[in-house]
Amino acid sequence: VQLQASGGGLVQAGGSLTLSCAASGNLLSLGTMGWYREDAGKQRELVAEITLDGTPNYSDPVKGRFTLSRDNVKNSIQLEMNTLKPEDTSVYYCEGRFNFHDYWGQGTQVTVSS
C-alpha cells in the first residue's frame, strides 16, 4: 500500500491551499484516512480524519476553516484549507488505515507567510 500526497506550498495568511492524497496497492480492507502535521521537535498531531462512510473529524485549531472529503472510488482524500494562518505552517502527512494497518504518505510542506 502506498499513499501519494500532493498540494503543499507557500501561501499568504488568509489564503487557501488544497492537499490531496491517493492510496494505491493491495487495498483489501479500507478504513479511516486523514491528515496529520508535525513541527520540528514536536509530536505529530491530527489535523482531520474521515471515516469510510464519509464522517469527518477535525481538530479544534482547524474547525470551521478546513474541509476534508473522501472519494472511495479513487481511494483518495482532499483537504481544503481556507483562511490559513501562520501557525498552520507545518509538514503535513497523509495517513490511511488499510488492511488493519496504518500507512503514511510522504510529508508535504505547507508554509503560511504573515
Backbone as a printed PyTorch tensor [residue, N CA C, xyz], in Angstrom:
tensor([[[  0.8480,  -1.1890,   0.0000],
         [  0.0000,   0.0000,   0.0000],
         [  0.8850,   1.2410,   0.0000]],

        [[  0.5550,   2.1560,  -0.8870],
         [  1.2930,   3.4240,  -0.9460],
         [  0.3160,   4.5820,  -0.9030]],

        [[  0.7360,   5.6490,  -0.2340],
         [ -0.0440,   6.8730,  -0.1810],
         [  0.7590,   7.9720,  -0.8460]],

        [[  0.1630,   8.5970,  -1.8320],
         [  0.8240,   9.6630,  -2.5770],
         [  0.1530,  10.9820,  -2.2440]],

        [[  0.9150,  11.8500,  -1.5940],
         [  0.3840,  13.1460,  -1.1850],
         [  0.8690,  14.2360,  -2.1260]],

        [[  0.0510,  15.2590,  -2.2770],
         [  0.4230,  16.3920,  -3.1110],
         [ -0.3300,  17.6330,  -2.6670]],

        [[  0.1620,  18.8000,  -3.1090],
         [ -0.5930,  20.0280,  -2.9150],
         [ -0.0400,  21.0220,  -1.9280]],

        [[  1.0750,  20.7520,  -1.2920],
         [  1.6280,  21.7300,  -0.3650],
         [  2.1760,  22.9340,  -1.1080]],

        [[  2.6220,  23.9150,  -0.3390],
         [  3.2130,  25.0950,  -0.9620],
         [  3.2570,  26.2690,  -0.0290]],

        [[  3.4930,  27.4320,  -0.6310],
         [  3.6010,  28.6810,   0.1120],
         [  2.3970,  29.5600,  -0.2070]],

        [[  1.8040,  30.1060,   0.8470],
         [  0.6260,  30.9520,   0.6610],
         [  0.6500,  32.0500,   1.7130]],

        [[  0.0290,  33.1590,   1.4030],
         [ -0.0650,  34.2320,   2.3850],
         [ -1.1840,  33.9500,   3.3720]],

        [[ -1.0580,  34.5290,   4.5420],
         [ -2.1060,  34.3810,   5.5540],
         [ -3.4450,  34.8260,   4.9760]],

        [[ -4.4630,  34.0360,   5.2850],
         [ -5.7910,  34.3000,   4.7490],
         [ -6.0790,  33.5820,   3.4530]],

        [[ -5.0480,  32.9940,   2.8830],
         [ -5.2000,  32.2970,   1.6170],
         [ -5.6560,  30.8590,   1.7930]],

        [[ -5.6430,  30.1320,   0.6790],
         [ -6.1510,  28.7530,   0.6640],
         [ -5.1760,  27.8270,  -0.0530]],

        [[ -5.1960,  26.5840,   0.3920],
         [ -4.4560,  25.5060,  -0.2670],
         [ -5.2870,  24.2400,  -0.1800]],

        [[ -5.0490,  23.3360,  -1.1150],
         [ -5.7200,  22.0410,  -1.0820],
         [ -4.6790,  20.9390,  -1.1190]],

        [[ -4.7740,  20.0240,  -0.1760],
         [ -3.9130,  18.8510,  -0.1370],
         [ -4.6900,  17.6260,  -0.6100]],

        [[ -4.0270,  16.8140,  -1.4090],
         [ -4.6520,  15.5910,  -1.9040],
         [ -3.8010,  14.3900,  -1.5380]],

        [[ -4.4550,  13.2690,  -1.3710],
         [ -3.7420,  12.0400,  -1.0450],
         [ -4.4920,  10.8760,  -1.6670]],

        [[ -3.7630,  10.0370,  -2.3970],
         [ -4.3710,   8.8820,  -3.0410],
         [ -3.6560,   7.6180,  -2.6070]],

        [[ -4.4410,   6.6070,  -2.3150],
         [ -3.8910,   5.3200,  -1.9030],
         [ -3.9030,   4.3590,  -3.0720]],

        [[ -2.8840,   3.5280,  -3.1370],
         [ -2.8210,   2.5170,  -4.1870],
         [ -2.1940,   1.2570,  -3.6120]],

        [[ -2.3630,   0.1650,  -4.3410],
         [ -1.8060,  -1.0950,  -3.8850],
         [ -2.8880,  -2.0970,  -3.5590]],

        [[ -2.5700,  -3.0210,  -2.7030],
         [ -3.4590,  -4.1140,  -2.3450],
         [ -4.3940,  -3.6780,  -1.2190]],

        [[ -5.4590,  -2.9840,  -1.5810],
         [ -6.3690,  -2.4010,  -0.5960],
         [ -7.5240,  -3.3640,  -0.3410]],

        [[ -7.2930,  -4.3440,   0.4850],
         [ -8.3200,  -5.3510,   0.7490],
         [ -9.3650,  -4.8510,   1.7230]],

        [[ -8.9310,  -4.0700,   2.6780],
         [ -9.8260,  -3.5560,   3.7100],
         [ -9.5750,  -2.0600,   3.8790]],

        [[-10.6270,  -1.2740,   3.7350],
         [-10.4850,   0.1860,   3.8030],
         [-10.9110,   0.6980,   5.1670]],

        [[-10.2390,   1.7390,   5.6060],
         [-10.5690,   2.3310,   6.8920],
         [-10.4690,   3.8390,   6.8550]],

        [[-10.2690,   4.4050,   7.9960],
         [-10.1790,   5.8530,   8.1390],
         [ -8.9430,   6.3910,   7.4270]],

        [[ -9.0980,   7.5730,   6.8280],
         [ -7.9640,   8.2830,   6.2410],
         [ -7.9270,   9.6750,   6.8410]],

        [[ -6.7540,  10.2790,   6.8300],
         [ -6.6810,  11.6030,   7.4220],
         [ -5.3710,  12.3020,   7.1640]],

        [[ -5.2760,  13.4930,   7.7260],
         [ -4.0690,  14.3030,   7.6410],
         [ -3.5750,  14.6420,   9.0320]],

        [[ -2.2800,  14.5550,   9.1920],
         [ -1.6020,  14.9560,  10.4120],
         [ -0.5680,  16.0160,  10.0440]],

        [[ -0.0900,  16.7230,  11.0450],
         [  1.0140,  17.6500,  10.7960],
         [  2.0270,  17.5620,  11.9160]],

        [[  3.2440,  17.8810,  11.5590],
         [  4.3390,  17.7230,  12.5190],
         [  5.3170,  18.8790,  12.3770]],

        [[  5.5750,  19.5410,  13.4920],
         [  6.5800,  20.5870,  13.5450],
         [  7.8500,  20.0120,  14.1370]],

        [[  8.9460,  20.6220,  13.8060],
         [ 10.2410,  20.1530,  14.2960],
         [ 10.2430,  20.1200,  15.8230]],

        [[ 10.6080,  18.9750,  16.3700],
         [ 10.7000,  18.8340,  17.8100],
         [  9.3840,  18.6170,  18.5170]],

        [[  8.3210,  18.5060,  17.7500],
         [  7.0080,  18.2970,  18.3600],
         [  6.3970,  16.9930,  17.8800]],

        [[  5.4020,  16.5550,  18.5990],
         [  4.7210,  15.3210,  18.2520],
         [  3.7810,  15.5520,  17.0710]],

        [[  3.6780,  14.5570,  16.2280],
         [  2.7440,  14.6330,  15.1110],
         [  1.3270,  14.7160,  15.6680]],

        [[  0.5280,  15.6190,  15.1240],
         [ -0.8190,  15.8020,  15.6420],
         [ -1.8510,  15.6740,  14.5360]],

        [[ -3.0320,  15.2510,  14.9360],
         [ -4.1250,  15.0870,  13.9950],
         [ -4.6200,  16.4540,  13.5190]],

        [[ -4.8360,  16.5530,  12.2220],
         [ -5.4810,  17.7400,  11.6490],
         [ -6.9500,  17.4170,  11.3880]],

        [[ -7.1690,  16.3640,  10.6330],
         [ -8.5310,  15.9460,  10.3200],
         [ -8.4830,  14.5140,   9.8340]],

        [[ -9.5720,  13.7920,  10.0680],
         [ -9.6840,  12.4240,   9.5870],
         [-11.1050,  12.1930,   9.1220]],

        [[-11.2830,  11.1630,   8.3090],
         [-12.5990,  10.8840,   7.7640],
         [-12.7960,   9.3850,   7.6900]],

        [[-13.9560,   8.9350,   8.1320],
         [-14.2480,   7.5070,   8.1390],
         [-14.6320,   7.0250,   6.7470]],

        [[-14.7730,   5.7270,   6.6380],
         [-15.1190,   5.1420,   5.3510],
         [-16.4770,   5.6380,   4.8550]],

        [[-17.3940,   5.9110,   5.7750],
         [-18.7130,   6.3930,   5.3590],
         [-18.7550,   7.9020,   5.1810]],

        [[-17.5960,   8.5500,   5.2700],
         [-17.5190,   9.9740,   4.9710],
         [-17.7410,  10.9110,   6.1400]],

        [[-17.6810,  10.4200,   7.3500],
         [-17.8580,  11.2760,   8.5200],
         [-16.5130,  11.8890,   8.9210]],

        [[-16.4050,  13.2210,   8.8590],
         [-15.1300,  13.8500,   9.1920],
         [-15.0190,  14.2080,  10.6780]],

        [[-13.7890,  14.3390,  11.1050],
         [-13.4940,  14.7810,  12.4660],
         [-12.3240,  15.7610,  12.3670]],

        [[-12.4770,  16.9280,  12.9760],
         [-11.4620,  17.9780,  12.8550],
         [-10.8740,  18.3140,  14.2130]],

        [[ -9.6030,  18.6450,  14.2100],
         [ -9.0020,  19.1520,  15.4290],
         [ -9.5120,  20.5690,  15.6650]],

        [[ -9.5050,  20.9930,  16.8990],
         [-10.0580,  22.3040,  17.2380],
         [ -9.3960,  23.4560,  16.4800]],

        [[ -8.0850,  23.4610,  16.2930],
         [ -7.4590,  24.6040,  15.6100],
         [ -7.9180,  24.8160,  14.1640]],

        [[ -8.4550,  23.7830,  13.5290],
         [ -8.8060,  23.9170,  12.1140],
         [-10.3080,  23.8800,  11.8640]],

        [[-11.0860,  23.6500,  12.8980],
         [-12.5480,  23.5860,  12.7260],
         [-13.0670,  24.8900,  12.1340]],

        [[-13.9280,  24.7430,  11.1420],
         [-14.5160,  25.9150,  10.5020],
         [-13.6710,  26.4860,   9.3900]],

        [[-12.4180,  26.0440,   9.2750],
         [-11.5280,  26.5660,   8.2240],
         [-11.1270,  25.4900,   7.2120]],

        [[-11.0060,  24.2480,   7.6750],
         [-10.5860,  23.1490,   6.8220],
         [-11.7750,  22.2310,   6.5420]],

        [[-11.7850,  21.6610,   5.3440],
         [-12.8220,  20.7020,   4.9700],
         [-12.1660,  19.4770,   4.3550]],

        [[-12.4810,  18.3160,   4.9150],
         [-11.9110,  17.0580,   4.4280],
         [-12.9910,  16.2580,   3.7280]],

        [[-12.6760,  15.7720,   2.5360],
         [-13.6210,  14.9510,   1.7780],
         [-12.9290,  13.6860,   1.3070]],

        [[-13.7600,  12.7410,   0.9000],
         [-13.2190,  11.4220,   0.5500],
         [-13.9030,  10.8980,  -0.7020]],

        [[-13.1310,  10.2280,  -1.5460],
         [-13.6420,   9.5580,  -2.7380],
         [-13.2540,   8.0880,  -2.6260]],

        [[-14.2240,   7.2490,  -2.3090],
         [-13.9310,   5.8270,  -2.1020],
         [-13.6960,   5.0720,  -3.4060]],

        [[-14.0820,   5.6470,  -4.5140],
         [-13.8080,   5.0200,  -5.8110],
         [-12.3260,   5.1900,  -6.1540]],

        [[-11.8240,   6.3790,  -5.8950],
         [-10.4220,   6.6700,  -6.1770],
         [ -9.5110,   6.3970,  -4.9820]],

        [[-10.1130,   5.9930,  -3.8530],
         [ -9.3340,   5.7770,  -2.6250],
         [ -8.4680,   6.9890,  -2.3020]],

        [[ -9.1110,   8.1280,  -2.2910],
         [ -8.3730,   9.3750,  -2.0830],
         [ -9.1200,  10.2970,  -1.1270]],

        [[ -8.3810,  11.2300,  -0.5700],
         [ -8.9630,  12.2660,   0.2700],
         [ -8.4220,  13.6200,  -0.1680]],

        [[ -9.1870,  14.6520,   0.1420],
         [ -8.7990,  16.0000,  -0.2280],
         [ -9.0680,  16.9230,   0.9560]],

        [[ -8.0620,  17.6880,   1.3280],
         [ -8.1970,  18.6220,   2.4370],
         [ -8.1630,  20.0430,   1.8920]],

        [[ -9.2790,  20.7210,   1.9700],
         [ -9.3500,  22.1180,   1.5630],
         [ -9.0640,  22.9750,   2.7850]],

        [[ -8.0290,  23.7700,   2.6860],
         [ -7.6000,  24.6050,   3.8030],
         [ -7.8340,  26.0630,   3.4530]],

        [[ -8.7260,  26.6960,   4.1820],
         [ -9.0690,  28.0910,   3.9450],
         [ -8.6690,  28.9410,   5.1480]],

        [[ -8.6220,  30.2420,   4.9070],
         [ -8.2730,  31.2020,   5.9630],
         [ -7.0340,  30.7270,   6.7110]],

        [[ -6.0110,  30.4100,   5.9550],
         [ -4.8040,  29.8700,   6.5550],
         [ -4.1000,  30.8940,   7.4240]],

        [[ -3.4910,  30.3950,   8.4970],
         [ -2.7890,  31.2280,   9.4590],
         [ -1.3150,  30.8180,   9.5060]],

        [[ -0.4430,  31.6970,   9.9150],
         [  0.9750,  31.3260,  10.0300],
         [  1.1900,  30.0920,  10.9090]],

        [[  0.3590,  29.9160,  11.9200],
         [  0.5080,  28.7510,  12.7970],
         [  0.1040,  27.4450,  12.1270]],

        [[ -0.4590,  27.5190,  10.9180],
         [ -0.7390,  26.2960,  10.1590],
         [  0.5050,  25.8040,   9.4290]],

        [[  1.5600,  26.5900,   9.4420],
         [  2.8130,  26.1780,   8.8100],
         [  3.3210,  24.9040,   9.4590]],

        [[  3.5600,  23.8920,   8.6290],
         [  3.9930,  22.6060,   9.1440],
         [  4.2480,  21.6610,   7.9750]],

        [[  4.7340,  20.4740,   8.3130],
         [  4.7930,  19.3900,   7.3320],
         [  3.5540,  18.5370,   7.5520]],

        [[  2.7950,  18.3440,   6.5040],
         [  1.5460,  17.6050,   6.5900],
         [  1.7450,  16.1910,   6.0410]],

        [[  1.1930,  15.2230,   6.7670],
         [  1.3170,  13.8150,   6.3950],
         [ -0.0660,  13.1980,   6.2150]],

        [[ -0.2080,  12.4780,   5.1270],
         [ -1.4180,  11.7240,   4.8840],
         [ -1.3060,  10.3600,   5.5770]],

        [[ -2.4040,   9.9160,   6.1400],
         [ -2.4260,   8.6190,   6.8290],
         [ -3.6670,   7.8520,   6.4110]],

        [[ -3.5010,   6.5540,   6.2820],
         [ -4.6530,   5.7330,   5.9410],
         [ -4.5670,   4.3850,   6.6300]],

        [[ -5.7210,   3.9000,   7.0540],
         [ -5.7720,   2.5870,   7.6910],
         [ -6.3400,   1.6010,   6.6780]],

        [[ -5.4750,   0.7310,   6.1990],
         [ -5.8540,  -0.2590,   5.1950],
         [ -5.3790,  -1.6280,   5.6530]],

        [[ -6.2160,  -2.6180,   5.4050],
         [ -5.8430,  -3.9910,   5.7660],
         [ -5.4130,  -4.0560,   7.2410]],

        [[ -6.0950,  -3.2420,   8.0710],
         [ -5.8900,  -3.2240,   9.5240],
         [ -4.4930,  -2.7500,   9.9280]],

        [[ -3.8400,  -2.0280,   9.0180],
         [ -2.5440,  -1.4260,   9.3290],
         [ -2.5970,   0.0600,   8.9980]],

        [[ -1.7690,   0.8470,   9.6590],
         [ -1.6600,   2.2720,   9.3850],
         [ -0.5130,   2.5200,   8.4070]],

        [[ -0.8100,   3.2890,   7.3670],
         [  0.1870,   3.6400,   6.3720],
         [  0.3120,   5.1550,   6.3010]],

        [[  1.5050,   5.6160,   5.9650],
         [  1.7860,   7.0460,   5.8940],
         [  2.3390,   7.4170,   4.5350]],

        [[  1.9130,   8.5650,   4.0470],
         [  2.4940,   9.1180,   2.8430],
         [  3.6980,   9.9770,   3.1830]],

        [[  4.3440,  10.4550,   2.1420],
         [  5.4730,  11.3560,   2.3860],
         [  4.9220,  12.7030,   2.8400]],

        [[  5.6770,  13.4230,   3.5760],
         [  5.2230,  14.7220,   4.0580],
         [  5.2150,  15.7590,   2.9530]],

        [[  4.3190,  16.7150,   3.0960],
         [  4.2750,  17.8290,   2.1660],
         [  4.2740,  19.1230,   2.9730]],

        [[  5.1440,  20.0550,   2.5840],
         [  5.3260,  21.2760,   3.3550],
         [  4.2440,  22.2930,   3.0200]],

        [[  3.6620,  22.8430,   4.0640],
         [  2.7350,  23.9680,   3.9360],
         [  3.3390,  25.1350,   4.7090]],

        [[  3.5340,  26.2420,   4.0260],
         [  4.1020,  27.4290,   4.6550],
         [  3.1500,  28.5960,   4.4550]],

        [[  2.7610,  29.2140,   5.5580],
         [  1.8490,  30.3560,   5.5120],
         [  2.6100,  31.5760,   6.0030]],

        [[  2.7700,  32.5420,   5.1320],
         [  3.5170,  33.7560,   5.4950],
         [  2.5680,  34.8070,   6.0560]],

        [[  3.0870,  35.5880,   6.9710],
         [  2.2540,  36.6170,   7.6130],
         [  2.3220,  37.9290,   6.8590]]])
